[in-house]
Amino acid sequence: MIRIFGVSIAVTVAALVVAFVYGGPTALLLTAILGVLEISLSFDNAVINATVLQRMNEFWQRMFLTVGVLLAVFGMRLAFPLVIVWVTAGLDPVEALRLALDPPTDGSPTYEDIVVGAHPQIAAFGGMFLLMLFLDFLVAEKEITWISWVERPLMRLHGLDRAPVVIAMTVLVVTAVVVAPADEAVTVMIAGTLGTITYLVVNGLGDFFHVDRPASPELDAPESDALEPDAPRAAAGPSTVAKAAGRAGFFAFLYLEVLDASFSFDGVIGAFAITADPILIALGLGLIGAMFVRSLTVYLVRRGTLAEYVYLEHGAHWAIGALALILLYSIGTAVPEVVTGLVGVVLIVAAFIGSVVRRRAENPVH
């Protein structure tokens, strides 16, 4: 446990120290709150990361757990809000950073105002990307179902390749017409369509370059060592899951990065309800949050948790579906972050309990 979470704990301590030096006790408290916020919203992210990561070879696992973390910290949590200000207000990133650190007092739009004002585009893009992921999971053929009365009927749509797209685009039209403010309808349609296209392109390229490997004991051996070089192999690891290689690994890596970005949208926007300081957001959401997502991902893969608790993946996808709908609904009505976090936690916990009940039923103790 210490081997997996030790680095995250050390980074958390370092981030809190930096926050204290940067802004005193108030900055320390705000960074800690942001870290807790991101971690509470990220367990479903870690579950989905683990389902993809366990199909990747050693090289791409390391790329995600190193380069991917850097992209998550500096890309989404620091650079992304600055890019929003750059695009929407015409300020370059340096000017945007100056605006964030030195808010205007003459009544002109602040850094926070500009980023929050871009919420409809961000929510539409991220919501549609996540909705496509959820719908693809629902219609996929599965041996095990969790909410069977919903999942089994929808599995019959598996033969209709465009069914998820039709459902998703219908939801987008309803969102633009009914949910979004009238002056944002076109923007929401464009951003949501781009989110759908991004999912189809990234996921499609991953499928196109997927490399099937012949079954053999050596090739089926779990590659959990790639996550922690000195760690013993997990007996319950995903030994029968095919590993992606070459270009397939690259597109799986790209898919994970876009997925992480989509998960981060609500956290980044929600952070502005706590502070608009980009340094504190990067420390709390980025360093603390992203590192704990990495540790949770490693834990799930190394311990074979997804194979042991078979409904966790289902629960994570249902949490994704809930998050997607919340993001789309939030375009017209503000949704408290506590609601977003609690919905995901409740679904994950319910899936975990369901998995435990199933295991006990299959392996009764005499």
Helices and strands as residue ranges (DSSP letters): H 2-40, H 43-53, H 58-70, I 71-79, H 80-89, H 93-101, H 111-117, H 119-139, H 148-155, G 156-159, H 163-174, I 175-179, G 182-184, H 185-208, H 217-220, G 224-226, H 247-271, H 278-281, I 282-290, H 291-302, H 305-308, H 312-329, H 337-362
